Amino acid sequence: MATKTLAEMAVEVLRTADGRAKTALSHAHAAAWFAARSAGAPLAIGTATPPDFPARPDRPELLDPRDVARRRPGSEAGRLALLHAVAHIELNAVDLHWDIIARFADQPMPLGFYDDWVKAANEESRHFNLVSDRLEALCSHYGALPAHAGMWRAAADTAHDFKGRLAVVPMVLEARGLDVTPGMIAIFERAGDPETKAALEVIYAEEVGHVAYGSKWFNWLCGREGLDPKEQFHDLVRTYFHATLKPPFNEEKRAEAGLPPDFYWPLAEAFPVRG
């Protein structure tokens, strides 16, 4: 039986609906990729056609962002809603990282690019399971509450634009996670929930790396094409990000991830949104 290519593995993950099954397959494919790399015989990247939208379970119900109830983290119900939202973000992140591998597999990239995004997808899979475990320990589960239907918009909008995907997903959306996660950690610390606090601390530490991968490969692509990374970043975010960047920013962790303030502070000002 022929060995699957990395792009084919990525599409298998994208076409798996159940969250636990999706993340189990993600872990298995990541292990296969890194085992082959360690053996000095990397898997072929190949090509495959990813779906426009990844498979999703019947629950949660996906709502327009305006229809998702506001979370009030001071209450137990509010904290469960917050955790559910984090689980939804992490499951989308699993798909986003496998999607960038499959969707842009025709672009010539060093093997290190695939190492980074397979590692990121593997870590996001662990994050989803960590948060799902906490939901279940608190007598809930992923799918118990409605979720944000707009999570895949950034992927759909940048399906044809490699640099645009890197700019908007890791360098804007995941960087936002660096800004807000310390506050979430504090919420569960105040609530006397050390297990959830510990899970969020794992996520926080590893998300720095994901933003760094985006910054590294965005700059690499701009360098290959002789483009100014900062100008390109500003143009692409103005094109594809349908909101404004809102401070406060976690400048220390953004810098650690290779994202300097002159990339994002100018975008915190109001600018006309296209589309």
C-alpha positions in Angstrom: 0.0 0.0 0.0 1.4 3.4 -1.0 2.4 5.7 1.8 0.1 8.7 2.1 1.6 12.1 1.3 1.5 14.9 3.9 -1.1 16.8 1.9 -3.3 13.7 1.8 -2.9 13.3 5.6 -3.9 16.9 6.0 -7.1 16.5 4.0 -8.0 13.4 6.0 -7.9 15.5 9.2 -10.0 18.2 7.5 -12.6 15.7 6.4 -13.0 14.2 9.9 -16.0 15.7 11.8 -15.8 14.5 15.4 -13.4 16.6 17.5 -11.8 13.7 19.4 -11.5 11.7 16.2 -10.0 14.7 14.3 -7.4 15.3 17.0 -6.5 11.6 17.3 -5.9 11.5 13.5 -3.9 14.7 13.7 -1.7 13.3 16.4 -1.2 10.1 14.4 -0.3 11.9 11.2 2.1 14.3 13.1 3.8 11.2 14.7 4.2 9.6 11.2 5.7 12.8 9.8 8.2 13.3 12.5 9.1 9.6 12.6 9.9 9.7 8.9 11.9 13.0 9.4 13.9 11.4 12.2 14.7 8.4 9.9 16.0 10.7 7.3 13.3 9.7 4.8 10.7 12.5 4.9 7.3 11.8 3.5 6.4 13.3 0.2 4.5 16.6 0.5 2.3 15.8 -2.6 -0.8 17.6 -3.5 -4.5 17.2 -2.5 -7.7 19.2 -2.6 -8.8 20.4 0.8 -12.5 21.0 1.3 -13.8 24.6 1.3 -14.9 24.0 4.9 -13.7 21.3 7.3 -16.0 18.6 8.5 -17.8 19.5 11.8 -19.9 17.6 14.3 -23.6 18.1 14.5 -23.0 20.1 17.7 -22.2 22.8 18.5 -24.8 24.8 16.6 -22.9 27.5 14.7 -24.4 31.0 14.9 -23.7 34.3 13.4 -21.2 36.1 15.8 -23.9 38.7 16.6 -26.2 35.9 18.0 -23.7 34.3 20.3 -24.5 35.2 23.9 -21.9 37.4 25.7 -19.8 35.4 28.3 -19.9 36.6 31.9 -16.9 34.9 33.4 -17.8 35.9 37.0 -20.3 33.0 37.1 -19.8 29.2 36.8 -22.0 29.2 33.7 -19.9 32.1 32.2 -16.7 30.2 32.8 -18.1 27.1 31.1 -19.1 29.3 28.2 -15.6 30.7 28.0 -14.0 27.3 28.1 -16.4 26.1 25.3 -15.4 29.1 23.2 -11.7 28.2 23.7 -12.4 24.6 22.7 -14.0 25.8 19.5 -11.1 28.1 18.8 -8.6 25.2 19.3 -10.6 22.8 17.0 -10.6 25.5 14.3 -6.9 26.0 14.8 -6.3 22.3 14.2 -8.0 22.6 10.9 -6.3 25.9 10.0 -2.8 24.4 10.5 -3.5 21.3 8.4 -5.3 23.4 5.8 -2.3 25.7 5.2 -0.2 22.5 4.5 -2.8 21.1 2.0 -4.0 24.3 0.4 -0.6 25.7 -0.4 1.2 22.4 -1.1 2.0 23.5 -4.6 4.2 26.3 -3.3 7.9 25.3 -3.0 8.8 25.5 0.6 11.6 24.1 2.8 10.9 21.0 4.9 11.2 23.2 8.0 7.9 24.9 7.0 6.1 21.6 7.2 7.9 20.7 10.5 6.5 23.9 12.0 2.9 23.6 10.9 2.6 19.9 11.7 4.0 20.6 15.1 1.5 23.5 15.5 -1.4 21.3 14.4 -0.3 18.6 16.9 -0.1 21.1 19.7 -3.5 22.6 18.8 -4.9 19.0 18.9 -3.6 18.6 22.5 -5.1 22.0 23.4 -8.5 21.0 22.2 -8.3 17.8 24.2 -7.1 19.6 27.3 -10.0 22.0 27.2 -12.5 19.3 26.4 -11.3 17.3 29.3 -11.8 20.2 31.6 -15.4 20.8 30.2 -16.2 17.1 30.9 -14.7 17.3 34.4 -17.0 20.2 35.0 -20.1 18.2 33.8 -20.2 19.8 30.3 -18.8 18.9 26.9 -17.8 20.5 23.6 -21.0 21.0 21.7 -23.1 21.7 24.7 -23.4 25.5 23.7 -23.7 27.3 20.4 -20.5 28.6 18.9 -19.2 31.3 16.6 -19.8 30.5 12.9 -17.3 33.1 11.6 -14.1 31.2 12.7 -13.4 29.9 9.2 -13.8 33.2 7.5 -10.1 34.1 7.6 -9.3 30.7 5.9 -12.0 31.2 3.2 -10.9 34.7 2.5 -7.2 33.8 2.1 -7.7 30.4 0.3 -5.9 31.9 -2.7 -3.3 34.0 -0.9 -0.4 32.3 0.9 1.1 35.4 2.5 -2.4 36.6 3.3 -3.1 33.4 5.3 0.1 33.8 7.3 -0.6 37.4 8.0 -4.2 37.0 9.2 -4.2 33.6 11.0 -1.1 33.3 13.0 0.0 37.0 13.0 -3.4 38.5 13.8 -5.8 35.9 15.2 -3.3 33.8 17.1 -1.4 36.9 18.3 -4.7 38.1 19.7 -4.7 34.9 21.8 -1.4 36.1 23.4 -3.2 39.3 24.4 -6.3 37.7 26.0 -5.1 34.4 27.5 -3.4 35.9 30.6 -6.8 37.4 31.6 -8.5 34.0 31.2 -5.8 32.4 33.3 -6.5 35.0 36.0 -10.3 34.2 35.9 -9.8 30.5 36.6 -7.2 31.3 39.3 -9.7 33.5 41.1 -12.3 30.8 40.7 -10.1 28.3 42.5 -9.8 26.0 39.4 -6.1 25.1 39.2 -6.6 22.4 36.6 -8.1 24.7 34.1 -5.5 27.4 34.9 -2.8 24.8 34.2 -4.4 23.8 30.8 -4.6 27.5 29.8 -1.0 28.0 30.8 0.1 25.2 28.4 -1.9 26.8 25.6 -0.4 30.2 26.3 3.2 29.0 26.3 2.8 27.1 23.0 0.8 29.7 21.1 3.8 32.0 21.2 5.5 29.4 18.9 2.6 29.4 16.5 2.7 33.2 16.1 6.5 32.9 15.7 6.0 30.3 12.9 3.7 32.7 11.1 6.1 35.6 11.4 9.1 33.6 10.4 7.5 32.2 7.2 5.8 35.4 6.3 9.1 37.2 6.4 10.8 34.4 4.5 8.2 34.6 1.7 8.6 38.4 1.5 12.4 38.0 1.4 12.1 35.5 -1.4 9.9 37.9 -3.4 11.9 41.0 -2.6 9.0 42.6 -0.7 9.0 44.8 2.4 7.4 42.6 5.1 5.9 45.4 7.1 4.2 47.1 4.1 3.0 43.7 2.9 1.6 42.9 6.3 -0.3 46.1 6.6 -1.8 45.7 3.1 -2.8 42.2 3.6 -4.4 42.8 7.0 -6.3 45.7 5.6 -7.5 43.5 2.8 -8.5 40.4 4.7 -9.1 41.2 8.3 -12.7 42.4 8.8 -12.2 44.3 12.0 -9.7 46.6 13.7 -6.8 45.5 15.9 -7.7 46.5 19.5 -5.2 47.2 22.3 -4.1 46.4 24.9 -1.4 44.2 23.2 0.9 41.7 24.9 4.0 43.4 23.6 6.4 41.2 25.4 5.0 37.9 24.0 4.4 39.4 20.6 8.1 40.5 20.5 9.1 37.0 21.7 7.1 35.7 18.7 9.0 38.0 16.2 6.1 40.4 15.8 7.4 44.0 16.4 5.1 46.8 17.4 5.4 48.7 14.2 3.6 45.8 12.5 0.5 46.0 14.6 0.2 49.4 16.3 -0.4 51.3 13.0 -3.3 48.9 12.4 -4.9 49.7 15.7 -6.1 53.0 14.3 -9.4 53.0 12.4 -8.9 52.1 8.8 -11.4 51.4 6.0 -12.3 47.7 5.8 -12.7 46.2 2.4 -15.3 43.6 1.6 
